[in-house]
Amino acid sequence: MKPLGPIPDGFTAVGGELAVDGVPASVLVARVGRTPCFVYSRAMIAKRIAALRAAMPPRLALHYAVKANPLPALLVAMSGLVDGFDIASGGELAIVSGAGIDPSRLSFAGPGKRDEELSAAIVAGATLNLESAREAERALAAADRLGIAPRLAVRVNPDFDLRGSGMKMGGGAKPFGIDAAQVPALVRTILRAGAEWRGFHIFAGSQALDAAAIAETQALTLTLAAQLADAVGEPLPACNLGGGFGIPYFPGDVPVDIGHVGAELSNHFANLPQVLEHTQFCIELGRYLVGPAGVYLTRIVERKLSHGQTFLITDGGLHHQLAASGNFGTVVRRNYPVAIASRFDAAPSEEASVVGCLCTPLDRLADAALFPRAEEGDLVAVFCAGAYGATASPAAFLGHGPAAELLL
Ligand SMILES: Cc1ncc(COP(=O)(O)O)c(C=O)c1O
């Protein structure tokens, strides 16, 4: 028997079924018209953002990392809730612009930006977080051709990473950012070229639950930003402190103590060196804002017994929920929070594995876990599906097609 991850707060049972914002799963599926589907709660996202803002110093702006969930309706909802957006491609630039969001609120990070993407971002007025000296050269050349002063920031590859993070994006040799030692000279080149200087982007890692580690990384980031700004000899206009706030996915995971992170950051903000006194600070978060506010609903097509083990075979799978299947960067496969949505308040009574409809043993949404007895036609819910679900999974694999998406 393997334990399941913790179900995020805010979900209830209505008439015995899982309900999102008080609406039972069967009603949600009827509204969407089919399974599998993702359902996201705007109210839960707004609540999370309000709690986060209350915990952080007011001076800290909040940006949304679009890669976590780029559904246009969700972006429109986010537009009134966050201060800026982090994009990672020309495609995301088009989606965000198409959602009516002012491109001057965007910053564009990510290695391997093509010349067309650099040009499109410059024309739109987005800030480019430059990932290499060569990219800076290409951006300045594109800006020259266009006759526009580009908004340029430098993504720094710091000499530290985010302790305990699921994905490390800094420390040592990395394809991301410019090694700290090379940054001052590059910034001087950018200033000489007449670009609009937008400061530093320092993103050390992602999916950390340890508040002390996040606070420590933020402190190191502020120190590094001050050192680099001093070396450049100019006050720093802006500094993106990265993100890294994780969410509990697995058994034993606990939520980040945002009160601790906010209190530490407030202390640092109260004692900033002169070169950072007027700096605009932000963090950029994806999964923390939207992950727990989404659920993936899939229907059991068949109950099957094999060598005494029960398999609940669903119409969904890793082609929509790669992360829950354990194939998106985890070393040891552990269970996400998963429940029988149509029997949400029933007592668990049998061990079963929830699998998808793909012909691969990798397609497992819950492994040997305890559930109420479920039958064909029952709905299964996979939680923590609001981030890195629909667009971070190989939806074209085996031709089943994408899941539907609904924003409540
Ligand atoms: C540059 C950058 N910003 C933001 C994020 C979002 O991270 P998360 O969704 O864990 O907050 C990532 C994730 O890899 C990233 O690389």
The ligand as a Gaussian input file, in Angstrom:
#p B3LYP/6-31G(d) Opt

LIG

0 1
 C       12.617000      31.504000     -15.116000
 C       11.484000      30.820000     -14.442000
 N       10.522000      31.552000     -13.861000
 C        9.478000      30.982000     -13.240000
 C        9.327000      29.613000     -13.184000
 C        8.126000      29.053000     -12.522000
 O        8.400000      28.160000     -11.507000
 P        7.254000      27.660000     -10.535000
 O        6.079000      27.290000     -11.368000
 O        7.839000      26.521000      -9.807000
 O        6.907000      28.815000      -9.630000
 C       10.309000      28.799000     -13.785000
 C       10.187000      27.342000     -13.741000
 O       10.958000      26.569000     -14.186000
 C       11.407000      29.417000     -14.436000
 O       12.350000      28.693000     -15.030000

